[in-house]
Amino acid sequence: MNNADHGSQTEMLFEPIIDGILTNGYGMTDNFLAPGDVTALAGRLRERRAAGQFRAAGIGNQQVTVENTIRGDEILWLEEATATPEETAFLLRIGEFVQYVNRTCYLGLRDYEFHYALYPPGTFYKRHLDQFRSDSRRKLSVICYLNTDWQESDGGQLAIYLPDSDETSEQQITVSPVGGRLVCFESGRLEHEVLPATRERLSVTGWLKTG
């Protein structure tokens, strides 16, 4: 594939996400990762967890660990210096997405941070906002799911709360964590929560930042 063909394909992949964000505050695509990439990243996630590299997630910009009455996921931050080939390929695609967002939306994104997230069966993350009160650098939240053969009955949906135009009421939309699907939304505007699932729920989750 030449560079022109690659650029055209990535634009087709990214365009629905941007259109959704500009129209509704959130966007998504079902083919951000191919099935083989989903399987490879899910395998790396499980290998790293089996090696004891995961820890209980925290809240706030100090990442204070809490009891699972608020959130119950386990996470591992991805570092470029120690990334496997599969993880590097994912981060390179995210880098392309950042460049595309900057060209089309002029957000001035300069950085990103991502981690693996594993929700054991029955765990959740209560309604929250991703942008910290003392730190507004997080502009877009990004979730890419690594689950195979996910069914609606498995649960684990992402619930996003969309304020109506007059800000006096809201609409809830839910997104199933289907493998390869990427969801992106405004970190400082849209509250959201992770609903409980009946099986392990895997993702790579992160933020596109201005600094």
N, C-alpha and C positions, 0 to 999 in steps of 0.2 A: 504494500500500500504506500503510495507517495504522500508527501506532506499535505498536498491539496485535498486528497481524498480523506485523509485522517482529520483535517480541520473541518471539512464538511460534515463528517459523521459526528464529531464531538459537538458541533453547533446544533445539529439535529437532536442530540441527546440533551443538551443544556437548555435549549430554547423553551421547552414546556415548563421547566422549573422556573425560569425567569418570568415567563408570562404569568404563571400562577402567583408568584410573589408580588408582582406589580399589580395584579388584579385583586387578589384575595389576601395577600400577606403571607401566603404559603404556596409552595409548588412541589411537585414530585414527578418522578419518572420510574417506570418499572424495569428498566434495563440498564441502570447505571453500572451494574456488574453482571457479567455473564454467569451462567450456572457453574461453570468450572471455577471461576474466580470466587464465587460464594463458597463452594466446597473447600477450596484451598485456604481461604481466610478463616473459615470456621474451624478447620483442622488445626491451624496455627493457634487460634484462640484456645482450643481445648488442650493443646500441647503445653502452652504457657501456663494455663491454669493448673494442669497436672504437676507442673514443675514448681508450684507454689509461688508464682509471680503475681497473682491477683491479690487484691485487698478489698475490704468493704468500702463502698463509696461513702463520701462525706457530703456536707452541704456548706454553702458559703464559700467565699474566696480563700478562706483558710482551710477548706475541706475538712471541717470538723466531723468526725465519725459519729453517727447517730444510730439509735436502735431502729430496727426496721419498721417502726410505726410510720416513718416518713418515706424512706426508700430502702429497698432491699437488694439492690444490685451489687455485683462485684466488678471491679474495673482494673484495667492495666493501661497506663498511658503508652502511646506509641512514640518511639524516639527514632529519628532518621538514622542515627549512628548505629543502632542495633537492630534495625528493621530487616526482616527476611525479604527475599525477592518479591513474594506476594504482597507484603505490607508496603514495600517500596513502590510497587506498581500502583497500589491504591492511592498512596500519597501523591504520586505524580499526576494521577488523574484529578485529584482534588486541586493540585496546583494549576492544572489547566482550567478547571472550573473557576478558580479565583481570578485568573486572568480574563476569562470571559465575562464574569460579573463586573469586573472593573471597566472593561471596554463598553459594556452595554448599560450599566447602571451607575457608573462613576461613584462607587462607594469608598474608594480609596483603601481597599483591603490590603493589608501588608503581611499578615501572618495567619496561621491556623494552628489548632491543637486538637488532637484526636485520641480517643481511648477505646479499647475493647470494653464492652459492657455485657455481662451475663446476668440475667434475672432467673434465679431458681424458681421452680413452680410455686405459684401462690404469692410471689412477691410483687411489688408495685412501686411507683414513685408518685406521691401525692401532687396535686396541682401546684404549679410553681412557675416562675419566670426565670429565664436563663441569665439575664443581664443583672450584674450586681449593682446595688445602689451606689457603691463607692468606686465602681469601675465600669465604664460604658464602652469598652473596646470591643466586646462581643457584639457583632452586628447580625450575623446569620447563624442559626443553629442548623446542624446537618446530622441526619441519622441515616445510616445505610444498613439494611438488615441482612443477616447471614443465616436465616432459617430456611430449611428445606421442607417441602410438602406441607406448608402451613395451611391450616383450615380455620375458617371463621370460628368454629366451635372450640378451637384451642385458646381463644381469648388473646390477651396481651396487646390489645390495640393501643395506639397512641391517640389520645383525645386532645384535640386542639380547640380552644375557645376563641371564636371570632367575634369581636365587638361589632354591633350594627353601626351604621353611619352616624347615628345620633349618640352613640356610646352609652345609651341607657339600657340596652338589652344585648344579648349575645346569642350566638349559634354555636352548637357543638358539632364538630365533625370528627369521625374516627377513621383511623388508617390502620389496616392490618399489617403486621410485620412480615410481609412476604419477602423471601430471599431475593436479593438484587435490587429491591426497591429503595430509592433514596427520597427522603423528605427534607425540605429546607424551608425555614420560616424565620421571621424577624425576631431576634432574641429579646429585644427590649419591649416588644409590643404584645406578643401572643403568649398567654398562659396555656399550659398543657399538663397532661399527666399520663403516666403509663399504667394501664389497667392490668390486673392480675391475669396470668396465663396458667394453663394446666400442664405445660411442659416448659423446658428451658427456652428462654428467649435470648437470642444472640444479636449483637449489632456492633458496628463501629460508629461511635458518636463523637461529635466535636463542634467546634465553632470557628467561623471565619471572622478575623479580628482586624481592627484598624491599626494596631500597634502591638 
